[in-house]
Amino acid sequence: MSAFPAGRAQLPVDERIRFTEHRGKPILVVDLSHCGADYILTLLEEFRDKVASQPPDSLLVLADFTDASFDKSVITRMKELLVLDRPYVKHAAWVGTKSLPHVYYENFKSFSKRELPSFDTREEAMDWLVKD
């Protein structure tokens, strides 16, 4: 059985890591939903490159983990990126963290020394990101 629902696996990287606008503000969407661990690693590298090309303290980031699959290599790389992207990210919000074991979520927040609020929907997360 595929790790993706029909049509999701075929989404190109540039559709999964992309800017969108919400209430006039740009948000970098990181769509890891329904992805297997190997594809998440590919997406994380694209995310790293996109973040590094932005001005410091400028990014609003929405990460969607809905039904994503994680393994040790993904968890390790995510921890690294949460530290590396910190100078560029003004605020980050997560969606779909139910597929992420709670202990990892807490570990990400502790390791990165960042607030990583989790929301039930993308709309709620985007509203929070642009509230200032």
N, CA, C and O atoms as CSV, one atom per row, in Angstrom:
chain,resi,resn,atom,element,x,y,z
A,1,MET,N,N,0.837,-1.181,0.000
A,1,MET,CA,C,0.000,0.000,0.000
A,1,MET,C,C,0.879,1.241,0.000
A,1,MET,O,O,1.898,1.272,0.690
A,2,SER,N,N,0.511,2.248,-0.750
A,2,SER,CA,C,1.278,3.480,-0.866
A,2,SER,C,C,1.236,4.284,0.423
A,2,SER,O,O,0.254,4.232,1.163
A,3,ALA,N,N,2.313,5.032,0.692
A,3,ALA,CA,C,2.357,5.913,1.862
A,3,ALA,C,C,1.584,7.197,1.616
A,3,ALA,O,O,1.483,8.030,2.516
A,4,PHE,N,N,1.044,7.377,0.438
A,4,PHE,CA,C,0.330,8.592,0.066
A,4,PHE,C,C,-1.077,8.256,-0.387
A,4,PHE,O,O,-1.292,7.218,-1.012
A,5,PRO,N,N,-2.043,9.120,-0.081
A,5,PRO,CA,C,-3.354,8.954,-0.711
A,5,PRO,C,C,-3.223,9.221,-2.207
A,5,PRO,O,O,-2.249,9.830,-2.650
A,6,ALA,N,N,-4.182,8.777,-2.967
A,6,ALA,CA,C,-4.138,8.960,-4.418
A,6,ALA,C,C,-3.866,10.415,-4.771
A,6,ALA,O,O,-4.539,11.321,-4.280
A,7,GLY,N,N,-2.882,10.625,-5.619
A,7,GLY,CA,C,-2.566,11.964,-6.096
A,7,GLY,C,C,-1.571,12.733,-5.246
A,7,GLY,O,O,-0.954,13.672,-5.747
A,8,ARG,N,N,-1.387,12.376,-3.979
A,8,ARG,CA,C,-0.500,13.136,-3.096
A,8,ARG,C,C,0.969,12.844,-3.375
A,8,ARG,O,O,1.793,13.757,-3.330
A,9,ALA,N,N,1.310,11.602,-3.661
A,9,ALA,CA,C,2.712,11.244,-3.860
A,9,ALA,C,C,3.306,11.968,-5.052
A,9,ALA,O,O,4.508,12.233,-5.089
A,10,GLN,N,N,2.467,12.287,-6.024
A,10,GLN,CA,C,2.959,12.892,-7.244
A,10,GLN,C,C,3.202,14.397,-7.115
A,10,GLN,O,O,3.748,15.012,-8.031
A,11,LEU,N,N,2.809,14.989,-6.007
A,11,LEU,CA,C,3.044,16.425,-5.861
A,11,LEU,C,C,4.535,16.713,-5.913
A,11,LEU,O,O,5.306,16.121,-5.157
A,12,PRO,N,N,4.950,17.609,-6.788
A,12,PRO,CA,C,6.371,17.949,-6.857
A,12,PRO,C,C,6.813,18.726,-5.616
A,12,PRO,O,O,6.002,19.320,-4.907
A,13,VAL,N,N,8.104,18.701,-5.384
A,13,VAL,CA,C,8.675,19.365,-4.216
A,13,VAL,C,C,8.248,20.832,-4.153
A,13,VAL,O,O,7.931,21.331,-3.073
A,14,ASP,N,N,8.234,21.529,-5.289
A,14,ASP,CA,C,7.907,22.959,-5.260
A,14,ASP,C,C,6.438,23.234,-4.929
A,14,ASP,O,O,6.069,24.383,-4.690
A,15,GLU,N,N,5.606,22.209,-4.911
A,15,GLU,CA,C,4.229,22.384,-4.438
A,15,GLU,C,C,4.106,22.054,-2.956
A,15,GLU,O,O,3.141,22.450,-2.303
A,16,ARG,N,N,5.070,21.341,-2.439
A,16,ARG,CA,C,5.069,20.991,-1.017
A,16,ARG,C,C,5.848,21.999,-0.179
A,16,ARG,O,O,5.567,22.154,1.010
A,17,ILE,N,N,6.801,22.673,-0.762
A,17,ILE,CA,C,7.570,23.714,-0.078
A,17,ILE,C,C,7.364,24.978,-0.901
A,17,ILE,O,O,8.014,25.174,-1.928
A,18,ARG,N,N,6.449,25.837,-0.440
A,18,ARG,CA,C,6.073,26.989,-1.262
A,18,ARG,C,C,5.550,28.118,-0.389
A,18,ARG,O,O,5.132,27.913,0.751
A,19,PHE,N,N,5.587,29.294,-0.950
A,19,PHE,CA,C,5.004,30.447,-0.281
A,19,PHE,C,C,3.544,30.583,-0.673
A,19,PHE,O,O,3.165,30.340,-1.819
A,20,THR,N,N,2.736,30.976,0.296
A,20,THR,CA,C,1.349,31.339,0.064
A,20,THR,C,C,1.121,32.652,0.803
A,20,THR,O,O,1.967,33.085,1.586
A,21,GLU,N,N,-0.001,33.272,0.558
A,21,GLU,CA,C,-0.300,34.532,1.228
A,21,GLU,C,C,-1.556,34.367,2.061
A,21,GLU,O,O,-2.529,33.749,1.629
A,22,HIS,N,N,-1.524,34.927,3.262
A,22,HIS,CA,C,-2.694,34.899,4.148
A,22,HIS,C,C,-2.823,36.272,4.789
A,22,HIS,O,O,-1.931,36.731,5.501
A,23,ARG,N,N,-3.935,36.908,4.525
A,23,ARG,CA,C,-4.191,38.262,5.037
A,23,ARG,C,C,-3.054,39.224,4.699
A,23,ARG,O,O,-2.646,40.055,5.511
A,24,GLY,N,N,-2.562,39.080,3.480
A,24,GLY,CA,C,-1.551,39.992,2.973
A,24,GLY,C,C,-0.124,39.698,3.407
A,24,GLY,O,O,0.785,40.461,3.079
A,25,LYS,N,N,0.093,38.613,4.135
A,25,LYS,CA,C,1.447,38.271,4.592
A,25,LYS,C,C,1.885,36.942,3.990
A,25,LYS,O,O,1.091,36.006,3.899
A,26,PRO,N,N,3.152,36.860,3.577
A,26,PRO,CA,C,3.647,35.598,3.016
A,26,PRO,C,C,3.921,34.571,4.112
A,26,PRO,O,O,4.457,34.893,5.172
A,27,ILE,N,N,3.540,33.337,3.831
A,27,ILE,CA,C,3.790,32.216,4.735
A,27,ILE,C,C,4.453,31.112,3.930
A,27,ILE,O,O,3.979,30.743,2.855
A,28,LEU,N,N,5.549,30.589,4.455
A,28,LEU,CA,C,6.207,29.448,3.826
A,28,LEU,C,C,5.530,28.174,4.327
A,28,LEU,O,O,5.606,27.842,5.510
A,29,VAL,N,N,4.872,27.469,3.418
A,29,VAL,CA,C,4.174,26.224,3.750
A,29,VAL,C,C,5.113,25.052,3.486
A,29,VAL,O,O,5.711,24.939,2.416
A,30,VAL,N,N,5.227,24.185,4.492
A,30,VAL,CA,C,6.020,22.969,4.393
A,30,VAL,C,C,5.031,21.819,4.531
A,30,VAL,O,O,4.662,21.439,5.642
A,31,ASP,N,N,4.608,21.270,3.406
A,31,ASP,CA,C,3.563,20.246,3.380
A,31,ASP,C,C,4.194,18.857,3.390
A,31,ASP,O,O,4.562,18.317,2.348
A,32,LEU,N,N,4.309,18.296,4.583
A,32,LEU,CA,C,4.844,16.946,4.739
A,32,LEU,C,C,3.724,15.927,4.897
A,32,LEU,O,O,3.974,14.756,5.182
A,33,SER,N,N,2.493,16.378,4.710
A,33,SER,CA,C,1.339,15.509,4.941
A,33,SER,C,C,1.372,14.285,4.033
A,33,SER,O,O,1.661,14.370,2.839
A,34,HIS,N,N,1.065,13.144,4.645
A,34,HIS,CA,C,0.940,11.865,3.939
A,34,HIS,C,C,2.248,11.414,3.283
A,34,HIS,O,O,2.227,10.620,2.343
A,35,CYS,N,N,3.365,11.910,3.768
A,35,CYS,CA,C,4.662,11.546,3.194
A,35,CYS,C,C,5.339,10.461,4.021
A,35,CYS,O,O,5.189,10.392,5.241
A,36,GLY,N,N,6.084,9.623,3.321
A,36,GLY,CA,C,6.935,8.642,3.981
A,36,GLY,C,C,8.245,9.294,4.402
A,36,GLY,O,O,8.584,10.383,3.938
A,37,ALA,N,N,8.968,8.631,5.270
A,37,ALA,CA,C,10.194,9.182,5.841
A,37,ALA,C,C,11.227,9.562,4.776
A,37,ALA,O,O,11.852,10.617,4.884
A,38,ASP,N,N,11.416,8.735,3.764
A,38,ASP,CA,C,12.420,9.042,2.733
A,38,ASP,C,C,12.088,10.329,1.990
A,38,ASP,O,O,12.971,11.145,1.723
A,39,TYR,N,N,10.818,10.509,1.657
A,39,TYR,CA,C,10.425,11.730,0.945
A,39,TYR,C,C,10.511,12.947,1.860
A,39,TYR,O,O,10.850,14.039,1.404
A,40,ILE,N,N,10.209,12.771,3.140
A,40,ILE,CA,C,10.339,13.877,4.092
A,40,ILE,C,C,11.778,14.372,4.124
A,40,ILE,O,O,12.007,15.580,4.175
A,41,LEU,N,N,12.743,13.475,4.097
A,41,LEU,CA,C,14.154,13.897,4.090
A,41,LEU,C,C,14.456,14.762,2.872
A,41,LEU,O,O,15.167,15.761,2.982
A,42,THR,N,N,13.928,14.389,1.723
A,42,THR,CA,C,14.107,15.193,0.509
A,42,THR,C,C,13.489,16.573,0.691
A,42,THR,O,O,14.101,17.587,0.356
A,43,LEU,N,N,12.277,16.602,1.223
A,43,LEU,CA,C,11.582,17.878,1.432
A,43,LEU,C,C,12.310,18.754,2.451
A,43,LEU,O,O,12.363,19.973,2.293
A,44,LEU,N,N,12.862,18.149,3.480
A,44,LEU,CA,C,13.582,18.930,4.487
A,44,LEU,C,C,14.808,19.614,3.894
A,44,LEU,O,O,15.154,20.726,4.295
A,45,GLU,N,N,15.461,18.961,2.949
A,45,GLU,CA,C,16.618,19.591,2.298
A,45,GLU,C,C,16.179,20.777,1.449
A,45,GLU,O,O,16.847,21.810,1.436
A,46,GLU,N,N,15.073,20.639,0.748
A,46,GLU,CA,C,14.535,21.755,-0.035
A,46,GLU,C,C,14.141,22.905,0.893
A,46,GLU,O,O,14.390,24.072,0.591
A,47,PHE,N,N,13.531,22.566,2.010
A,47,PHE,CA,C,13.155,23.572,3.008
A,47,PHE,C,C,14.394,24.316,3.501
A,47,PHE,O,O,14.393,25.545,3.576
A,48,ARG,N,N,15.448,23.578,3.837
A,48,ARG,CA,C,16.692,24.196,4.317
A,48,ARG,C,C,17.217,25.200,3.307
A,48,ARG,O,O,17.591,26.312,3.679
A,49,ASP,N,N,17.250,24.826,2.039
A,49,ASP,CA,C,17.748,25.716,0.993
A,49,ASP,C,C,16.876,26.969,0.857
A,49,ASP,O,O,17.393,28.076,0.710
A,50,LYS,N,N,15.559,26.790,0.905
A,50,LYS,CA,C,14.649,27.928,0.756
A,50,LYS,C,C,14.782,28.885,1.931
A,50,LYS,O,O,14.801,30.101,1.740
A,51,VAL,N,N,14.875,28.356,3.129
A,51,VAL,CA,C,15.006,29.192,4.331
A,51,VAL,C,C,16.300,29.986,4.294
A,51,VAL,O,O,16.310,31.178,4.601
A,52,ALA,N,N,17.378,29.338,3.925
A,52,ALA,CA,C,18.688,29.994,3.926
A,52,ALA,C,C,18.779,31.136,2.928
A,52,ALA,O,O,19.683,31.966,3.021
A,53,SER,N,N,17.867,31.191,1.986
A,53,SER,CA,C,17.893,32.264,0.980
A,53,SER,C,C,17.059,33.481,1.408
A,53,SER,O,O,16.943,34.448,0.655
A,54,GLN,N,N,16.486,33.435,2.603
A,54,GLN,CA,C,15.610,34.508,3.074
A,54,GLN,C,C,16.340,35.421,4.073
A,54,GLN,O,O,17.326,35.010,4.684
A,55,PRO,N,N,15.855,36.649,4.234
A,55,PRO,CA,C,16.463,37.546,5.229
A,55,PRO,C,C,16.242,37.018,6.646
A,55,PRO,O,O,15.258,36.325,6.903
A,56,PRO,N,N,17.147,37.339,7.557
A,56,PRO,CA,C,16.982,36.913,8.958
A,56,PRO,C,C,15.680,37.444,9.561
A,56,PRO,O,O,15.220,38.538,9.232
A,57,ASP,N,N,15.105,36.640,10.448
A,57,ASP,CA,C,13.909,36.989,11.218
A,57,ASP,C,C,12.756,37.456,10.336
A,57,ASP,O,O,12.033,38.388,10.691
A,58,SER,N,N,12.586,36.808,9.188
A,58,SER,CA,C,11.568,37.262,8.236
A,58,SER,C,C,10.463,36.245,7.957
A,58,SER,O,O,9.406,36.617,7.447
A,59,LEU,N,N,10.682,34.986,8.276
A,59,LEU,CA,C,9.768,33.940,7.817
A,59,LEU,C,C,8.659,33.589,8.802
A,59,LEU,O,O,8.877,33.476,10.008
A,60,LEU,N,N,7.481,33.423,8.253
A,60,LEU,CA,C,6.369,32.791,8.941
A,60,LEU,C,C,6.252,31.417,8.299
A,60,LEU,O,O,6.104,31.316,7.081
A,61,VAL,N,N,6.317,30.359,9.098
A,61,VAL,CA,C,6.372,29.005,8.561
A,61,VAL,C,C,5.217,28.178,9.101
A,61,VAL,O,O,4.960,28.149,10.305
A,62,LEU,N,N,4.527,27.506,8.187
A,62,LEU,CA,C,3.473,26.560,8.537
A,62,LEU,C,C,3.931,25.181,8.092
A,62,LEU,O,O,4.159,24.957,6.903
A,63,ALA,N,N,4.068,24.258,9.030
A,63,ALA,CA,C,4.449,22.889,8.717
A,63,ALA,C,C,3.259,21.971,8.969
A,63,ALA,O,O,2.673,21.988,10.051
A,64,ASP,N,N,2.904,21.170,7.964
A,64,ASP,CA,C,1.779,20.250,8.067
A,64,ASP,C,C,2.311,18.821,8.100
A,64,ASP,O,O,2.895,18.341,7.129
A,65,PHE,N,N,2.101,18.149,9.234
A,65,PHE,CA,C,2.586,16.789,9.459
A,65,PHE,C,C,1.474,15.741,9.387
A,65,PHE,O,O,1.687,14.597,9.790
A,66,THR,N,N,0.313,16.100,8.892
A,66,THR,CA,C,-0.839,15.206,8.882
A,66,THR,C,C,-0.497,13.861,8.233
A,66,THR,O,O,-0.122,13.799,7.062
A,67,ASP,N,N,-0.634,12.798,9.009
A,67,ASP,CA,C,-0.414,11.418,8.546
A,67,ASP,C,C,0.962,11.193,7.925
A,67,ASP,O,O,1.122,10.339,7.053
A,68,ALA,N,N,1.947,11.956,8.373
A,68,ALA,CA,C,3.321,11.754,7.902
A,68,ALA,C,C,3.961,10.594,8.673
A,68,ALA,O,O,3.549,10.280,9.789
A,69,SER,N,N,4.958,9.971,8.072
A,69,SER,CA,C,5.688,8.879,8.708
A,69,SER,C,C,7.073,9.360,9.106
A,69,SER,O,O,7.741,10.066,8.350
A,70,PHE,N,N,7.490,8.973,10.290
A,70,PHE,CA,C,8.775,9.424,10.819
A,70,PHE,C,C,9.644,8.227,11.158
A,70,PHE,O,O,9.155,7.181,11.583
A,71,ASP,N,N,10.945,8.403,10.962
A,71,ASP,CA,C,11.900,7.432,11.466
A,71,ASP,C,C,13.026,8.223,12.138
A,71,ASP,O,O,12.983,9.452,12.195
A,72,LYS,N,N,14.012,7.519,12.637
A,72,LYS,CA,C,15.079,8.170,13.395
A,72,LYS,C,C,15.807,9.221,12.561
A,72,LYS,O,O,16.153,10.281,13.084
A,73,SER,N,N,16.046,8.955,11.287
A,73,SER,CA,C,16.778,9.913,10.450
A,73,SER,C,C,15.971,11.197,10.250
A,73,SER,O,O,16.546,12.284,10.216
A,74,VAL,N,N,14.650,11.086,10.116
A,74,VAL,CA,C,13.799,12.274,9.975
A,74,VAL,C,C,13.811,13.085,11.270
A,74,VAL,O,O,13.952,14.307,11.241
A,75,ILE,N,N,13.665,12.411,12.387
A,75,ILE,CA,C,13.650,13.101,13.687
A,75,ILE,C,C,14.971,13.834,13.894
A,75,ILE,O,O,14.977,14.994,14.306
A,76,THR,N,N,16.070,13.179,13.615
A,76,THR,CA,C,17.391,13.803,13.782
A,76,THR,C,C,17.542,15.017,12.878
A,76,THR,O,O,18.009,16.066,13.319
A,77,ARG,N,N,17.148,14.879,11.609
A,77,ARG,CA,C,17.286,15.994,10.664
A,77,ARG,C,C,16.370,17.154,11.035
A,77,ARG,O,O,16.752,18.315,10.888
A,78,MET,N,N,15.178,16.857,11.508
A,78,MET,CA,C,14.274,17.924,11.925
A,78,MET,C,C,14.862,18.697,13.098
A,78,MET,O,O,14.781,19.925,13.127
A,79,LYS,N,N,15.447,18.004,14.058
A,79,LYS,CA,C,16.085,18.687,15.193
A,79,LYS,C,C,17.192,19.613,14.699
A,79,LYS,O,O,17.303,20.753,15.152
A,80,GLU,N,N,18.000,19.128,13.782
A,80,GLU,CA,C,19.088,19.955,13.238
A,80,GLU,C,C,18.537,21.199,12.541
A,80,GLU,O,O,19.031,22.307,12.749
A,81,LEU,N,N,17.523,21.006,11.722
A,81,LEU,CA,C,16.968,22.135,10.967
A,81,LEU,C,C,16.265,23.145,11.860
A,81,LEU,O,O,16.278,24.341,11.571
A,82,LEU,N,N,15.657,22.681,12.929
A,82,LEU,CA,C,15.007,23.615,13.854
A,82,LEU,C,C,16.016,24.569,14.484
A,82,LEU,O,O,15.676,25.701,14.828
A,83,VAL,N,N,17.229,24.119,14.632
A,83,VAL,CA,C,18.285,24.992,15.148
A,83,VAL,C,C,18.845,25.857,14.021
A,83,VAL,O,O,19.035,27.060,14.201
A,84,LEU,N,N,19.110,25.258,12.869
A,84,LEU,CA,C,19.702,25.993,11.748
A,84,LEU,C,C,18.782,27.076,11.194
A,84,LEU,O,O,19.257,28.121,10.748
A,85,ASP,N,N,17.461,26.838,11.218
A,85,ASP,CA,C,16.561,27.836,10.636
A,85,ASP,C,C,16.135,28.914,11.631
A,85,ASP,O,O,15.488,29.888,11.246
A,86,ARG,N,N,16.485,28.753,12.880
A,86,ARG,CA,C,16.056,29.705,13.916
A,86,ARG,C,C,16.363,31.164,13.577
A,86,ARG,O,O,15.511,32.013,13.840
A,87,PRO,N,N,17.524,31.514,13.011
A,87,PRO,CA,C,17.784,32.931,12.703
A,87,PRO,C,C,16.854,33.518,11.637
A,87,PRO,O,O,16.701,34.737,11.555
A,88,TYR,N,N,16.239,32.669,10.832
A,88,TYR,CA,C,15.422,33.144,9.712
A,88,TYR,C,C,13.926,33.167,10.019
A,88,TYR,O,O,13.167,33.894,9.377
A,89,VAL,N,N,13.507,32.373,10.998
A,89,VAL,CA,C,12.084,32.171,11.269
A,89,VAL,C,C,11.606,33.095,12.378
A,89,VAL,O,O,12.097,33.051,13.505
A,90,LYS,N,N,10.644,33.923,12.033
A,90,LYS,CA,C,10.030,34.820,13.005
A,90,LYS,C,C,9.042,34.035,13.870
A,90,LYS,O,O,9.082,34.116,15.098
A,91,HIS,N,N,8.149,33.270,13.214
A,91,HIS,CA,C,7.183,32.415,13.911
A,91,HIS,C,C,6.964,31.157,13.078
A,91,HIS,O,O,7.019,31.184,11.848
A,92,ALA,N,N,6.716,30.060,13.778
A,92,ALA,CA,C,6.372,28.801,13.124
A,92,ALA,C,C,5.145,28.217,13.809
A,92,ALA,O,O,4.967,28.353,15.020
A,93,ALA,N,N,4.308,27.571,13.018
A,93,ALA,CA,C,3.130,26.890,13.539
A,93,ALA,C,C,3.042,25.531,12.865
A,93,ALA,O,O,3.372,25.380,11.689
A,94,TRP,N,N,2.594,24.554,13.624
A,94,TRP,CA,C,2.501,23.192,13.107
A,94,TRP,C,C,1.051,22.727,13.084
A,94,TRP,O,O,0.234,23.131,13.911
A,95,VAL,N,N,0.758,21.874,12.122
A,95,VAL,CA,C,-0.556,21.264,11.952
A,95,VAL,C,C,-0.356,19.757,11.806
A,95,VAL,O,O,0.646,19.312,11.247
A,96,GLY,N,N,-1.305,18.978,12.306
A,96,GLY,CA,C,-1.256,17.536,12.093
A,96,GLY,C,C,-0.235,16.808,12.934
A,96,GLY,O,O,0.292,15.777,12.517
A,97,THR,N,N,0.047,17.325,14.101
A,97,THR,CA,C,1.079,16.701,14.938
A,97,THR,C,C,0.605,15.417,15.611
A,97,THR,O,O,1.377,14.776,16.324
A,98,LYS,N,N,-0.644,15.036,15.396
A,98,LYS,CA,C,-1.139,13.783,15.994
A,98,LYS,C,C,-0.368,12.574,15.456
A,98,LYS,O,O,-0.282,11.543,16.123
A,99,SER,N,N,0.190,12.702,14.252
A,99,SER,CA,C,0.975,11.590,13.705
A,99,SER,C,C,2.409,11.590,14.233
A,99,SER,O,O,3.172,10.654,13.993
A,100,LEU,N,N,2.759,12.640,14.948
A,100,LEU,CA,C,4.098,12.764,15.531
A,100,LEU,C,C,4.019,12.385,17.007
A,100,LEU,O,O,3.260,13.004,17.753
A,101,PRO,N,N,4.778,11.393,17.444
A,101,PRO,CA,C,4.728,11.041,18.866
A,101,PRO,C,C,4.992,12.269,19.745
A,101,PRO,O,O,5.900,13.058,19.482
A,102,HIS,N,N,4.177,12.407,20.789
A,102,HIS,CA,C,4.236,13.586,21.662
A,102,HIS,C,C,5.631,13.810,22.232
A,102,HIS,O,O,6.061,14.956,22.363
A,103,VAL,N,N,6.335,12.759,22.568
A,103,VAL,CA,C,7.671,12.905,23.145
A,103,VAL,C,C,8.614,13.602,22.155
A,103,VAL,O,O,9.469,14.387,22.564
A,104,TYR,N,N,8.459,13.316,20.852
A,104,TYR,CA,C,9.286,13.981,19.844
A,104,TYR,C,C,8.925,15.454,19.729
A,104,TYR,O,O,9.801,16.315,19.638
A,105,TYR,N,N,7.637,15.732,19.735
A,105,TYR,CA,C,7.175,17.120,19.645
A,105,TYR,C,C,7.747,17.941,20.804
A,105,TYR,O,O,8.256,19.042,20.594
A,106,GLU,N,N,7.666,17.419,21.997
A,106,GLU,CA,C,8.204,18.121,23.164
A,106,GLU,C,C,9.723,18.259,23.055
A,106,GLU,O,O,10.289,19.290,23.416
A,107,ASN,N,N,10.371,17.217,22.556
A,107,ASN,CA,C,11.821,17.251,22.375
A,107,ASN,C,C,12.229,18.313,21.354
A,107,ASN,O,O,13.230,19.002,21.548
A,108,PHE,N,N,11.459,18.451,20.266
A,108,PHE,CA,C,11.747,19.489,19.268
A,108,PHE,C,C,11.688,20.874,19.900
A,108,PHE,O,O,12.569,21.700,19.662
A,109,LYS,N,N,10.669,21.132,20.694
A,109,LYS,CA,C,10.518,22.439,21.325
A,109,LYS,C,C,11.664,22.705,22.292
A,109,LYS,O,O,12.224,23.801,22.316
A,110,SER,N,N,12.008,21.707,23.080
A,110,SER,CA,C,13.084,21.861,24.055
A,110,SER,C,C,14.439,22.042,23.368
A,110,SER,O,O,15.198,22.945,23.720
A,111,PHE,N,N,14.737,21.198,22.403
A,111,PHE,CA,C,16.023,21.221,21.708
A,111,PHE,C,C,16.233,22.531,20.955
A,111,PHE,O,O,17.329,23.092,20.959
A,112,SER,N,N,15.169,23.011,20.306
A,112,SER,CA,C,15.297,24.216,19.483
A,112,SER,C,C,15.114,25.505,20.281
A,112,SER,O,O,15.391,26.597,19.785
A,113,LYS,N,N,14.635,25.365,21.539
A,113,LYS,CA,C,14.364,26.535,22.381
A,113,LYS,C,C,13.413,27.505,21.677
A,113,LYS,O,O,13.612,28.720,21.683
A,114,ARG,N,N,12.360,26.919,21.064
A,114,ARG,CA,C,11.379,27.708,20.313
A,114,ARG,C,C,9.968,27.272,20.672
A,114,ARG,O,O,9.713,26.132,21.059
A,115,GLU,N,N,9.080,28.215,20.528
A,115,GLU,CA,C,7.667,27.913,20.637
A,115,GLU,C,C,7.236,27.306,19.303
A,115,GLU,O,O,7.503,27.876,18.244
A,116,LEU,N,N,6.581,26.172,19.353
A,116,LEU,CA,C,6.095,25.513,18.132
A,116,LEU,C,C,4.628,25.142,18.357
A,116,LEU,O,O,4.309,23.966,18.534
A,117,PRO,N,N,3.741,26.127,18.353
A,117,PRO,CA,C,2.345,25.816,18.629
A,117,PRO,C,C,1.753,24.918,17.555
A,117,PRO,O,O,2.072,25.024,16.371
A,118,SER,N,N,0.877,24.030,18.015
A,118,SER,CA,C,0.220,23.081,17.113
A,118,SER,C,C,-1.264,23.418,17.028
A,118,SER,O,O,-1.905,23.746,18.027
A,119,PHE,N,N,-1.791,23.329,15.816
A,119,PHE,CA,C,-3.185,23.666,15.544
A,119,PHE,C,C,-3.872,22.513,14.843
A,119,PHE,O,O,-3.220,21.642,14.267
A,120,ASP,N,N,-5.203,22.514,14.897
A,120,ASP,CA,C,-5.981,21.462,14.251
A,120,ASP,C,C,-6.109,21.667,12.746
A,120,ASP,O,O,-6.225,20.699,11.995
A,121,THR,N,N,-6.088,22.935,12.299
A,121,THR,CA,C,-6.260,23.214,10.871
A,121,THR,C,C,-5.205,24.205,10.390
A,121,THR,O,O,-4.620,24.949,11.177
A,122,ARG,N,N,-4.981,24.197,9.087
A,122,ARG,CA,C,-4.058,25.168,8.491
A,122,ARG,C,C,-4.578,26.592,8.686
A,122,ARG,O,O,-3.803,27.512,8.949
A,123,GLU,N,N,-5.882,26.764,8.558
A,123,GLU,CA,C,-6.485,28.092,8.710
A,123,GLU,C,C,-6.194,28.663,10.092
A,123,GLU,O,O,-5.818,29.829,10.212
A,124,GLU,N,N,-6.363,27.854,11.139
A,124,GLU,CA,C,-6.072,28.309,12.504
A,124,GLU,C,C,-4.595,28.674,12.637
A,124,GLU,O,O,-4.253,29.688,13.244
A,125,ALA,N,N,-3.735,27.852,12.074
A,125,ALA,CA,C,-2.297,28.095,12.159
A,125,ALA,C,C,-1.919,29.387,11.425
A,125,ALA,O,O,-1.131,30.183,11.937
A,126,MET,N,N,-2.473,29.592,10.241
A,126,MET,CA,C,-2.161,30.801,9.482
A,126,MET,C,C,-2.704,32.040,10.183
A,126,MET,O,O,-2.046,33.080,10.191
A,127,ASP,N,N,-3.887,31.948,10.767
A,127,ASP,CA,C,-4.420,33.094,11.527
A,127,ASP,C,C,-3.479,33.454,12.667
A,127,ASP,O,O,-3.218,34.633,12.906
A,128,TRP,N,N,-2.969,32.456,13.371
A,128,TRP,CA,C,-2.032,32.703,14.473
A,128,TRP,C,C,-0.736,33.325,13.951
A,128,TRP,O,O,-0.211,34.260,14.555
A,129,LEU,N,N,-0.225,32.816,12.842
A,129,LEU,CA,C,1.031,33.326,12.292
A,129,LEU,C,C,0.962,34.808,11.928
A,129,LEU,O,O,1.945,35.529,12.098
A,130,VAL,N,N,-0.164,35.261,11.440
A,130,VAL,CA,C,-0.262,36.641,10.953
A,130,VAL,C,C,-0.907,37.592,11.975
A,130,VAL,O,O,-1.186,38.746,11.650
A,131,LYS,N,N,-1.141,37.127,13.179
A,131,LYS,CA,C,-1.888,37.924,14.150
A,131,LYS,C,C,-1.192,39.210,14.572
A,131,LYS,O,O,-1.872,40.146,14.995
A,132,ASP,N,N,0.107,39.298,14.479
A,132,ASP,CA,C,0.834,40.522,14.903
A,132,ASP,C,C,0.729,41.608,13.876
A,132,ASP,O,O,1.275,42.694,14.068
